[in-house]
């Protein structure tokens, strides 16, 4: 991977990744809307689905391997998405799990 392609994408790539995360969060919110999860648990689900590393790693290099002219930039943005979303999701889950997932257990 050539870091120059990532730098050339710049803020537009970061904005696209953040917008994708927004749409992903809306999708997760819709998916858990009909469940018995409370508001805090639903929020945690949205945070837990922020990381996109698996999909990005799996398909990021396909256009490059196919010889498409956009291959380098697609791979670069995929790697950038991993670098942004993996730590964001990991930190988000670590920092919020105790506040969002703690339940009072009722005896009986």
C-alpha positions in Angstrom: 0.0 0.0 0.0 1.3 3.5 -0.9 0.6 6.0 1.8 0.6 8.8 -0.8 -2.8 7.7 -2.0 -4.2 7.8 1.5 -2.9 11.3 2.0 -4.2 12.4 -1.4 -7.7 11.3 -0.4 -7.3 13.4 2.7 -10.3 14.9 4.6 -12.8 13.7 1.9 -11.9 10.1 2.8 -12.3 10.7 6.5 -15.6 12.5 6.0 -16.9 9.6 3.9 -15.9 7.1 6.6 -17.6 9.2 9.3 -20.8 9.4 7.1 -20.7 5.6 6.6 -20.4 5.2 10.4 -23.5 7.5 10.8 -25.5 5.4 8.4 -24.2 2.2 10.0 -25.3 3.5 13.4 -28.8 4.3 12.1 -29.0 0.8 10.6 -28.0 -0.8 13.9 -30.5 1.5 15.7 -33.3 0.3 13.4 -32.3 -3.4 13.8 -32.5 -3.2 17.6 -35.6 -1.1 17.7 -38.0 -4.0 18.1 -36.0 -5.8 20.8 -36.3 -5.8 24.6 -33.0 -3.9 24.9 -33.2 -0.7 26.8 -31.9 2.7 25.5 -28.4 2.2 27.0 -28.0 -1.3 25.6 -29.1 0.0 22.2 -26.5 2.7 22.3 -23.9 0.2 23.2 -24.8 -1.9 20.2 -24.3 1.1 18.0 -20.8 1.6 19.5 -20.0 -2.1 19.2 -20.7 -2.0 15.5 -18.4 0.9 14.7 -15.4 -1.1 13.8 -15.3 -2.0 10.1 -12.0 -3.9 10.0 -13.1 -7.3 8.9 -15.1 -6.2 5.8 -12.5 -3.6 4.9 -9.6 -6.1 5.1 -11.6 -8.7 3.1 -12.6 -6.5 0.2 -10.3 -3.5 0.2 -7.7 -5.1 -2.1 -10.1 -6.6 -4.6 -10.2 -3.6 -7.0 -6.4 -3.4 -6.9 -6.0 -7.1 -7.6 -8.5 -6.7 -10.5 -6.2 -4.0 -12.0 -8.9 -1.3 -11.8 -7.5 2.3 -11.9 -9.2 3.1 -8.6 -7.6 0.1 -6.9 -4.9 2.0 -5.0 -7.3 4.6 -3.6 -9.9 2.0 -2.6 -7.3 0.0 -0.7 -6.0 3.2 0.9 -9.4 4.3 2.1 -10.1 0.8 3.3 -6.9 0.8 5.4 -7.8 4.3 6.7 -11.3 3.0 7.7 -9.6 0.3 9.7 -7.2 2.7 11.4 -10.1 5.0 12.4 -12.9 2.6 13.3 -11.1 -0.2 15.0 -9.6 1.9 17.8 -12.8 4.0 17.9 -14.9 1.0 18.5 -12.5 -0.6 21.0 -12.2 2.5 23.1 -15.9 3.2 22.8 -16.8 -0.2 24.1 -14.1 -0.2 26.8 -15.2 3.3 28.1 -18.9 2.7 28.0 -19.5 -1.0 28.8 -19.9 -0.5 32.6 -22.2 2.5 32.3 -24.3 1.1 29.5 -24.5 -2.6 30.3 -24.8 -2.7 34.1 -28.0 -4.1 35.4 -29.6 -4.3 38.8 -30.4 -7.9 39.4 -33.7 -8.4 41.0 -33.9 -11.3 43.5 -36.5 -13.9 42.9 
